[in-house]
Amino acid sequence: DEILALAESIPFYWLDGNHENFDVLEKDQGAWQPGMKYMPRGSTLDLGEAQAMFFGGAASHDRAQRVEGASWWPQEFITYKQTMDALEYQGQIDVMFSHEHPASFPYSDKRYGPDDIFGIAEKQAIEAIREKFKPKWSFFGHHHAFSKGETNGTKWACCPIIESRQAILWDGEDMRLLKPDMGTSYFDVKL
């Protein structure tokens, strides 16, 4: 599979979402996933041509159907301290990887309507970070459906759900969507 071959040839970093077993994650910091590096909320990484910040967390729409400590953990929520710690970073941030999207991005409006306020505290926390650092790029994935846009000078994209067999390729200058064609090979679309 071409996506798997690509994934094996590059470093793999990940951030938490909202359906993680946070009890395990807090103990081992992602060590249970060999070959992958967990990036805690507010962590940064020098990508050579760009400085990245990672910030996981989001509220679960389906929390009422889950069991605390078994299929839902309250640590999914972004805390004030986590946000303030990220805001203390003194360097430049060129790209932001988050699970939720910043509040200023119209992404949720496209899916749920402009009056949807679910998860607004998480969106506002991510927005505060985006507003301070003004990254050129922002990628998030909580909502699973690919979309892209540009808001307040930040180009953004919601990453597609893995089952769609799509991926976003980003080289620091351009973003491309890797999609399966009608056969088994892939093609990419410049965005």
Disulfide bonds with the S-S distance in Angstrom:
none
